[in-house]
Amino acid sequence: MLRCLSLGRGGDETEMWRSLKHEDVYLRDYETVEDLIQGLRRYFEFYNNERHHQGLKGRTPAEVCQGKSMGCAA
């Protein structure tokens, strides 16, 4: 798993949680904690590796992180 360490802005995290709620949690209405955990894993995989972000100039977070020489951890 690739993890990008950011000293970034708090607004980035707020937008991520908003996206998670509106694009996944509210639509799926999970019935069990296990279903929720599995859904969150699936969503974060999508969010980080497939979903293009306007604030990242159309790139995914993984693309931005992989482009940095420092601040990324595997």
Phi, psi and omega in degrees: 000132179265130182233123180263122180273127184234140172258027192290196186274145178297334180296331179298316180293321179299316178296322180297314180294322177298315179298316180303312182296313186280332182264348183222294191301311182293329182281328187266336178048063183302140182262334180231160178297321179299317177297319179298313180300315179297319179295320178295319177299315179297316182295315181294327174299313177297312184301318184276333189244342184236328185281120179277140187244130179301318181292346178252023179058043176080008179260166174270160176303323179296320178296319179294314182296317181292337179280349181270144177276339179228157176094001178249140178228142178268000000 
